[in-house]
């Protein structure tokens, strides 16, 4: 239930404005990057499920973006 609440909060329609959901997502990505030792310029994105995650990861690995 808590995961659904967090997911709903981060999965907001943020078209063209400055929303807190974007700032929260960016901060969490920075924290995770620091925890696993990625460089400061590393970035990331939250997605709604594994299908879209795989869809987004496939082109990145083909370009040599993944470690």
Residue pairs with C-beta under 8 A, 6 or more apart in sequence:
7 48
9 21
9 24
10 21
10 24
10 25
10 46
11 21
11 46
11 48
12 19
12 21
14 21
14 22
25 45
25 46
28 46
29 43
29 44
29 45
29 46
32 44
33 39
33 40
33 42
33 44
45 56
47 53
47 56
57 66
60 66
